[in-house]
Amino acid sequence: MTVLTTLLAVVLGILSIAAGAAKIALVPAEAEFLAQFGFTGAVIISFGLAQLLGGLLLIVPRTRYYGALVVAAGFALSVVLILVGGDPAFAIVSMLPVLLAGFIVYRCSRGTPD
């Protein structure tokens, strides 16, 4: 199970890093989506930096717990925005990374970080 948890942490970390990089780069689709909720460029970049940092922390076993918390929070915020934006089907699918990050938080809190 530890190999599976490590693999899951790496995949979620890469996903979070990619999502954060898209926000930091102000990719038009990301910026337009977040702007409809009042996010300014600086807020979008800050959100992206948090996702990037969370992804990096998630990959490193020693900081995995904190990374999983940040990643779960970032993806949960995205799910809420997607729901408010009117796409419940995509929001349901987008809950998967939140649940998986929650699983990693659970594993780490039980003393099995990897």
Beta strands, then each sheet from edge to edge (+ up, - down):
end
